[in-house]
Amino acid sequence: MIDWLDFLLVLVSALVGACVVVSAYALGIRLLTLSGRTPLVTPAEFTDAITIVTPAEIKAAAKRAAKAAKKSPLTEGQKRLALIGAWGCFALSAIAVLVGIYLILGEHLTRLVGGA
């Protein structure tokens, strides 16, 4: 027999947890960009990739990111605050993931660490 109330509780918890992780990470990326530290990730080149990014395109993207960072209207204090907020959002996202893992494996981890 399925306990539908517990099923609903798990469903809502999973949706809220996913929203917290994704929202905190997205806000962290936004704040990181506002702080002038635009994350630039060079794409990996795969032999079967549909699109290959040339070194010239990578260099142009890095130049655009540096130019955007220089045009920021924020003061140095605001940039520093945005950077602290970004790391706080990343920490919140990581904590939410760890809490989710603990909720899934909690009893097993307690027994493992407790030695019982």
Secondary structure, DSSP 8 states (H G I E B T S, - for coil): ---HHHHHHHHHHHHHHHHHHHHHHHHHHHHHHHTT----------TT-S----HHHHHHHHHHHHHHHHT--S-HHHHHHHHHHHHHHHHHHHHHHHHHHHHHHHHHHHHHHHT-
